[in-house]
Amino acid sequence: MKKRIALMLAGLLLCSAFAGCGQTDDNSSGSVSAGEMQLAPMQLSDEQYRALSLANIHMQEFIAYEYQADENLRCITTTRYILNDTLEWEPADSGSGRTYGDAPPLSPTGAIALSDKGSGQGFTYVLRESGDSNSGYTSGPPVLPEKVASGGLAIGVGVQQEAVPIVYDEEIPLLVRTFRDKSELYVYDAARDFADPSRFEGDLFTEAYTVTFSDTMPE
């Protein structure tokens, strides 16, 4: 039940970021020029922080981003990767998702959240388009390997901390997480460590999440 509450809360928080999930500003199309397209960490209000606390969600267990594309947006793909023994990212069997549309197209603005409540499961992914509370999807948490799900390990997490430009069909790393049996941890960075995962060599399990915005429909 607690996990279900967390999922519902994540969706509500994303909706509230758009002033009621149904209201729009004076620009009815919501479109922006290509130079203004970006993904940025969401700034939560004091009320939203309190709501997270009531659901027993700590801030290190919840990250959220707002995105602004243009009227050409057609598809948003989130991919979960697992780092293999040769330090190469492989798409995971679970934890990924996709939303797309052409008639009508996707809203050019929206929000993305990743939340993790532990208990041997990974991050739940929630995407919500602005202007329509029923548009988007939730990807349930994948089960983590038993060797790391049992706990007692050092865990390092790196997220995308700055606003980054959206370029269609280019992946944007959102999060990396690694488990190791050593006590010391390093400061991680999603973009840097996804591009060069060599610092994870010898760790027990490492995963990453990315998002890709596209102006074409999936085949």
C-alpha positions as CSV (number, residue, x, y, z in Angstrom):
1,M,0.0,0.0,0.0
2,K,2.8,2.4,0.8
3,K,4.3,2.0,-2.7
4,R,0.9,2.7,-4.3
5,I,0.6,5.9,-2.2
6,A,4.1,6.9,-3.4
7,L,3.0,6.4,-7.0
8,M,-0.1,8.4,-6.6
9,L,1.8,11.2,-4.8
10,A,4.4,11.4,-7.6
11,G,1.6,11.9,-10.1
12,L,-0.1,14.5,-8.0
13,L,3.1,16.5,-7.5
14,L,3.8,16.5,-11.2
15,C,0.3,17.7,-11.9
16,S,0.5,20.5,-9.3
17,A,3.7,21.8,-11.0
18,F,1.4,23.0,-13.9
19,A,-1.0,25.0,-11.8
20,G,-3.8,22.5,-11.6
21,C,-3.0,20.1,-14.5
22,G,-5.5,21.7,-16.8
23,Q,-4.8,25.3,-16.9
24,T,-2.7,26.8,-19.6
25,D,-1.0,30.2,-20.0
26,D,-1.7,32.8,-22.6
27,N,0.4,30.9,-25.1
28,S,-2.3,28.3,-26.0
29,S,0.0,26.3,-28.2
30,G,2.7,25.9,-25.5
31,S,5.3,25.9,-28.2
32,V,8.8,27.5,-27.9
33,S,11.6,28.0,-30.3
34,A,14.3,25.3,-30.6
35,G,16.8,27.4,-28.8
36,E,14.6,27.4,-25.6
37,M,14.0,23.6,-25.4
38,Q,15.3,22.3,-22.2
39,L,15.0,19.8,-19.3
40,A,15.5,21.3,-15.8
41,P,15.3,20.0,-12.2
42,M,11.9,20.8,-10.8
43,Q,11.8,23.3,-7.9
44,L,9.4,21.9,-5.3
45,S,7.4,24.2,-3.1
46,D,7.3,24.0,0.7
47,E,3.9,22.4,0.4
48,Q,5.2,19.7,-2.0
49,Y,8.1,19.0,0.4
50,R,5.6,18.5,3.2
51,A,3.5,16.2,1.0
52,L,6.6,14.0,0.3
53,S,7.3,13.9,4.0
54,L,3.8,12.8,4.9
55,A,4.2,9.8,2.4
56,N,7.5,9.0,4.1
57,I,9.4,9.8,1.0
58,H,12.9,11.3,1.6
59,M,14.3,13.8,-0.9
60,Q,17.1,11.4,-1.9
61,E,14.3,8.9,-2.9
62,F,12.5,11.4,-5.3
63,I,13.9,13.5,-8.2
64,A,11.8,15.4,-10.7
65,Y,12.3,17.4,-13.8
66,E,10.3,19.7,-16.0
67,Y,10.8,19.7,-19.7
68,Q,9.9,22.2,-22.4
69,A,10.2,21.1,-26.1
70,D,8.3,22.6,-29.1
71,E,5.3,21.7,-31.2
72,N,7.3,19.1,-33.1
73,L,7.6,16.7,-30.1
74,R,6.1,13.3,-31.0
75,C,7.8,10.8,-28.6
76,I,9.4,10.6,-25.2
77,T,11.4,7.4,-24.4
78,T,12.9,6.6,-21.0
79,T,15.5,3.8,-20.9
80,R,16.9,1.9,-18.0
81,Y,20.4,0.5,-18.5
82,I,22.4,-2.0,-16.5
83,L,26.2,-1.9,-16.6
84,N,27.8,-5.2,-17.6
85,D,31.1,-6.7,-16.6
86,T,32.9,-5.1,-19.6
87,L,31.6,-1.6,-18.5
88,E,29.1,-1.3,-21.3
89,W,25.5,-0.1,-20.8
90,E,22.9,-2.7,-21.8
91,P,19.1,-1.9,-22.0
92,A,17.4,-3.5,-19.1
93,D,14.4,-5.9,-19.5
94,S,12.3,-3.7,-17.1
95,G,12.1,-0.1,-16.0
96,S,11.8,1.6,-19.4
97,G,8.8,3.3,-21.0
98,R,7.6,5.3,-23.9
99,T,4.8,7.7,-24.7
100,Y,4.0,9.1,-28.2
101,G,1.3,10.6,-30.3
102,D,0.7,12.3,-33.6
103,A,-2.9,13.2,-33.7
104,P,-3.0,14.9,-31.4
105,P,0.8,15.3,-30.8
106,L,2.3,15.3,-27.3
107,S,2.2,18.4,-25.2
108,P,5.5,20.3,-25.6
109,T,5.7,20.7,-21.8
110,G,5.5,18.3,-18.9
111,A,7.3,16.7,-16.0
112,I,9.2,13.5,-15.2
113,A,9.9,11.9,-11.8
114,L,11.8,9.0,-10.5
115,S,11.1,7.7,-7.0
116,D,12.5,4.7,-5.0
117,K,11.1,3.3,-1.8
118,G,13.6,0.5,-1.4
119,S,12.4,-2.9,-0.3
120,G,14.4,-4.6,-3.0
121,Q,12.8,-2.7,-5.9
122,G,14.2,0.0,-8.2
123,F,13.0,3.4,-9.3
124,T,9.4,4.0,-10.3
125,Y,9.2,6.3,-13.4
126,V,6.3,8.8,-13.8
127,L,5.8,11.0,-16.8
128,R,3.0,13.6,-16.9
129,E,2.1,16.0,-19.8
130,S,0.9,19.5,-18.9
131,G,-2.6,20.4,-19.6
132,D,-4.1,16.9,-19.3
133,S,-3.9,15.0,-16.0
134,N,-4.7,11.7,-17.8
135,S,-1.9,12.0,-20.3
136,G,1.4,10.2,-19.5
137,Y,2.4,6.9,-18.0
138,T,3.9,5.2,-14.9
139,S,6.5,2.5,-15.2
140,G,6.5,0.2,-12.1
141,P,9.7,-0.4,-10.2
142,P,11.9,-3.2,-11.5
143,V,13.1,-5.8,-9.0
144,L,16.8,-5.4,-8.1
145,P,19.2,-8.4,-8.0
146,E,19.1,-10.3,-4.7
147,K,22.8,-9.5,-4.1
148,V,22.0,-5.8,-3.7
149,A,18.3,-5.9,-2.7
150,S,19.1,-7.4,0.7
151,G,20.8,-4.1,1.8
152,G,23.9,-3.6,3.8
153,L,25.9,-2.1,0.8
154,A,27.3,1.3,0.1
155,I,25.0,3.1,-2.5
156,G,26.1,6.0,-4.7
157,V,23.6,8.1,-6.7
158,G,24.2,10.8,-9.2
159,V,21.5,12.9,-10.9
160,Q,21.2,15.6,-13.6
161,Q,21.5,18.7,-11.5
162,E,21.4,21.5,-14.1
163,A,19.2,22.5,-16.9
164,V,20.3,20.9,-20.2
165,P,19.1,21.7,-23.7
166,I,16.8,19.2,-25.4
167,V,18.1,18.0,-28.8
168,Y,15.8,15.6,-30.6
169,D,16.9,12.0,-30.6
170,E,19.8,12.6,-28.2
171,E,19.7,10.8,-24.8
172,I,19.8,12.8,-21.6
173,P,21.1,10.9,-18.5
174,L,18.8,11.5,-15.6
175,L,20.3,9.2,-12.9
176,V,23.0,6.7,-12.2
177,R,23.1,4.4,-9.2
178,T,25.8,2.0,-8.0
179,F,26.1,-0.6,-5.2
180,R,29.4,-1.6,-3.8
181,D,30.7,-3.5,-0.7
182,K,33.2,-0.8,0.2
183,S,32.5,1.9,2.7
184,E,33.9,4.8,0.7
185,L,31.8,6.6,-1.9
186,Y,32.5,9.2,-4.5
187,V,30.5,12.2,-5.8
188,Y,28.6,11.0,-8.8
189,D,27.3,12.9,-11.8
190,A,24.7,11.4,-14.1
191,A,26.0,13.0,-17.4
192,R,29.7,12.5,-16.7
193,D,29.4,8.9,-15.3
194,F,27.0,7.7,-18.0
195,A,29.4,8.9,-20.7
196,D,32.4,7.3,-18.9
197,P,31.3,4.5,-16.4
198,S,34.9,3.5,-15.7
199,R,34.7,4.6,-12.1
200,F,32.1,1.9,-11.5
201,E,34.6,-0.9,-12.2
202,G,34.4,-3.6,-9.6
203,D,31.0,-2.4,-8.2
204,L,28.4,-5.1,-7.6
205,F,25.6,-3.5,-9.6
206,T,25.1,-0.2,-11.5
207,E,22.1,1.1,-13.3
208,A,21.2,4.3,-15.2
209,Y,18.1,6.1,-16.5
210,T,18.0,8.3,-19.5
211,V,15.3,10.2,-21.4
212,T,15.1,10.8,-25.2
213,F,12.8,13.4,-26.9
214,S,12.0,12.8,-30.5
215,D,10.3,14.7,-33.3
216,T,9.4,11.5,-35.1
217,M,7.0,8.6,-34.3
218,P,8.6,5.3,-33.3
219,E,8.6,2.6,-36.0
